[in-house]
Amino acid sequence: MAMKVDHVVSSARSSRFKCSAVISDVDGTLVTDEKILTAPAQAAVAQLRANGIAFSIISSRPPRGLCMLFTPLGITMPVGGFNGGVVATPDLAVLTEHLLPAKVARRAVDMLNAYRAQVWIFSGQDWLLRYSDGPYIGLEERTVGFSPKVVEDFGPGLNTAAKIVGVSTDFELLARCERELRSALLDQATIARSQPYYLDITHPLANKGAALSEIAKVIGVPLSEVAAIGDGSNDIAMFQRSGLSIAMGNAGPEVQRAADVVTESNSEEGFAAAIERFILGTNRPDQPLGLARTGDRP
């Protein structure tokens, strides 16, 4: 049985963390597994804004698939889509864009096909796939708020791909595919699973850490004053650059170990709890930085 321990901020960061901005992952973090933005999560973001703290999001979703969050969260800052492949304004004007080289895109597709994983291509505003009956298509359609285009051949889409996704119900197979792709493509692509069933392939500069740095630069906030929160292995790149990193309780062991603190899961209002405990608490002069929850830790 795992020991019960408190996961605390390292001593270098524990005395006083000044937070000027919070940048959050979306799926598995800001929303529930049913893709619902809860009232407590909305209220937490409103409290950030009331305290003069900027808020933005970086997601594996395309920027178009984030639009439904802008109004309820009052987002006016740039956001990151495609794991940082595109940084855009809330009206979807592109600030930075990193597309996969066509040769790398084609090789990635060939390797995914060899593993019998379904392949999705996100190119421009389009989501392309070859078969309409694959796994998780309905889930992704509900998540991003638009439908895919079924094509006979990916063709020109591979020349302008911002993200390629390998999709499979066999999580272990996808993990093996992830390792092989990383070995084969080395520094030619960023490869990480955003969910156990999604393997994301993007440009080497298309990672959440680079996007966090870009957004912080645009809004004029030093990285040391940025808090990042997430649940996936693709969020570790954000953790490595932020002044404070928060892992969700539903995150895997690797992600939790990479974070300074751990909050509750996304089914237990972990995002709202983290904002109250670690962010708003740290900005109150009479309160020190709090501890994360006590629970079964890996």
Number of C-alpha atoms within 10 A of each C-alpha: 6 8 9 11 13 15 19 18 22 12 7 8 15 16 11 13 22 17 24 22 28 24 23 24 26 21 23 24 29 25 20 19 12 12 16 12 19 13 11 14 22 17 14 19 23 17 15 20 16 10 13 12 18 21 23 23 25 33 26 28 22 25 27 18 20 22 16 13 16 16 10 14 18 15 19 14 17 24 29 34 26 29 32 32 31 26 27 21 16 20 12 15 12 15 15 14 17 20 23 25 17 15 11 18 25 17 14 21 22 13 16 23 13 10 15 14 24 20 23 24 25 21 20 14 12 16 20 22 20 17 15 12 8 15 14 15 17 13 12 15 14 14 17 17 13 14 14 19 15 14 12 10 11 19 9 10 18 23 17 17 26 29 31 28 25 25 25 22 15 11 15 12 14 23 17 11 19 20 12 13 21 16 10 14 14 12 12 18 24 22 25 24 21 21 17 17 21 24 24 23 31 28 26 17 20 28 31 28 22 20 28 30 17 20 25 25 12 12 12 11 16 15 20 17 17 27 27 29 31 33 30 24 21 24 30 26 17 30 25 15 19 25 20 28 26 30 32 27 28 21 21 15 13 13 22 26 16 18 26 19 25 33 29 22 19 24 15 14 20 26 32 22 20 24 22 16 18 25 23 19 17 21 18 12 8 7 11 16 20 17 16 23 19 14 16 12 17 13
